[in-house]
C-alpha cells in the first residue's frame, strides 16, 4: 500500500498564533528553520510570510504564552522553537480605598 506523504504545514500569522495559543506548558513547536533575520529581510519568494510568522512568535512571547529558543543546526542555519510557558499567575492587587485618596 502506497501512502502519500502529508503536505507540510504552511505557517501564516493566523495559523501560528493559534498553534502557540494551544501549546501546553513544556510542549515545543518548530516555527522556522533557516536564519530568521535574513529570511525576513531579503526579498525571497515568501519573505512577508516569514516576517509574519516571526512577528506572531514574538507577540506570543510578549504575552507570556511561550519561550522562544534557537538551536543551531549548522552554519547560518537554526531551528526556531516556541516552548509553551507556564500560565502566569494572576496576582490580586488591592485598590486603594476612596477614603485614602
Secondary structure, 3 states (H helix, E strand, C coil): CCCCCCCCCCCCHHHHHHHHHHCCCCCEEEEEEECHHHHHHCCCCCHHHHHHHHHHHHHHHHCCCEEEEEEEEECCEEEEEEEECCCCCCCCCCCCCHHHC
